[in-house]
């Protein structure tokens, strides 16, 4: 702990950039590595989710990511559920290079109301291809569209916000009762973001199948400048992983998955997130670099288009290759922007582990 003057004490926290992985005495052949991730009744080829951000996921890219072996999550309050054909809007946005103009344009295009019939149509489009179906809403919109969600044949539902708690208090509207909602919904629910042990433990007690660790829009976020709030992810993941262990004991064996969500721009960041205790990672920026990504080389989160207090920015991330190359390779770039799954395999093999659960026990050093 650190003393900040005479009245405040502060704990030290570490970001993913602050830590590195220690090699062990053993290495493995890369062919021995098993990256399968099983959550609820579905097994995925690798522990990666695609973030429900309009610059990353369309129905088409959610389908493509599912066919590659991961879980694509569609933003159910994004452009695909506001516009019958959002492509002209995306093209217009991609042509804007001025940051202030882009923020104003984002605020304008997201004033179009969310349409329940488009939610159902987009989810049906994904479901008809046979890949796992996942959609996301913020806590504010979950209750309004609950009946649509219940009838859409989802495999997973994600309640995702800047900060999600199990004890939200509001005088303006009746808050979402997460525990009751999860109990009534016959679909596994993943919920977050959270960043502390106690918040994560409360979310786990609601019956969630997974908890998202992170706060805000990561690389696109300006929360630190606007609100003074920042989450050092290495510490946050480690704390939430401890909550997972304690809840496992408390519940008599119920395992809740910890999913890192933010500050993972490169494959090495994903590796370190798993080493800190995450079961899986939700990716935004790395997938926004794919040629097929709807953002066309630009990336933004929900915080960027808030009507009164934007806390994120649209950033140019460029395009490095196809979605398949970004996820599975081959890579023709040495900077960790491509072949993320291959990097995970190589990291485990180089440190002597054959599966992620064991890899979570690896030693870390502070850089």
Buried (B, 14 or more C-beta within 10 A) or exposed (E): EEEEEEEEEEEEBBBBBBBEBEEEEEEBEEEEBEBEBEBBEEEBBBBBBBBBBBBBBBBBBBBBBBBBBBBBBBBBBBBBBBBEEBEEBBEEBBEBEEEEEBBBBBBEBBEEEBBBEBBBBBBEBBBEBEBBBBBBBBBBBBBEBBEBBBEBBBBBBBBBBBBBBBEBEEEEEEBBBBBEBBEEBEBBBBBBBBBBBEBBBBBBBBBBBBBBBBBBBBBBBBBEEBBEBBBBBBBBBBBBBBBBEEBBEEEEEBBBBBBBBBBBBBBBBBBBBBBBBBBBBBBBBBBBBBBBBBBBBBBBBBBBBBEEEBBBBBBEBEBBBBBBBBBBBEBEEEEBBBBBBBBBBBBBBBBBBBBBEEBBEBEBEEE
